[in-house]
Amino acid sequence: MHTGSSTPVKTHQILKKAFTYWGRTIVYQLLFSLISLSVFLSIGYYAALRYGVLDLYLGLSEKLQQGIEQYQQGVQEMMSQPGFMNFYWIMVATAVFLYPLNLGLFAVYRKLDTQERPKVSDLFLGYAGKNFFIFASFYLFWLLIYIYTVPTIILAVVWVLITLFSAPLMFFLDKKMLETLSLNYKALKRFPMEILLCCMVAVLFKYGGIFTIVGALFTYPFWNAIIYSLYSSLFNEKPEN
């Protein structure tokens, strides 16, 4: 397995593939969003209510309108609540539990490549057998590093980029986490502009749907389509001679 292909890789072709994956599996995108968002928001509401941070959390939007200083004070007040850390770790655990759904979308996209008909059960392949433990552990490790690097912004972006293809490499090729880091780096070094431009489009399209609320249910999973399109375009799964 190696990075690169015999034909030149063009950004518009990668984006076209991503939109094709997304458009032809729109029912699965919607199902993915409904499951992940409903579970995450339901648990978040219950946990916030249980640990006494719901009113403070809901009040942050009003404080943001008053100014950044008032917003920061609101965040500090919420974090100072005795139950906040319990709420925080429950939300982290929920995000980790939901992560394997992303692998299901990769499996759905792969079936389009192999001209097979996707099934709803494909969406849950990330929970099958040892997959759940492998990818839940991977995402917990990934998320903890991401959380601690977010304040720096730059380090968080670097972390995202050097782990961009870790999940599909582990899922399709059974690579170890540490192995994927070097493969991610090689791909980023060889195709920096293609990767960066596609990621920018993914972020804009994914979060653009938030402004229409209903549209967010369809655009929320688009990041996965971009990752898979990049992966299938930049990596050759055949072993090197």
DANORKA-V44455 format. One line per field, one symbol per residue. burial: b if it has 24 or more other C-alpha atoms within 12 Angstrom, else e. A space follows every 50 residues. Layout:
burial: ???
//
This chain:
burial: ebbbeeeebebeebbebbbebbeebbebbbbbbbbbbeebeebbbebbee bbbeebbeebeeeeeeeeeeeeebbeebeeeeebeebbebbbbbbbbbbb bbbbbbbbbbebeeeeebeeebbbbbbeeebbebbbebbbebbeebeeee eeeeeeeebbbbbbbbbbbbbbeeeebeebbebbbbbbeebeebbbebbe bbeebbeeeeeeeeebbbbbbbbbbbbbbbbbbbbeeeeee
//
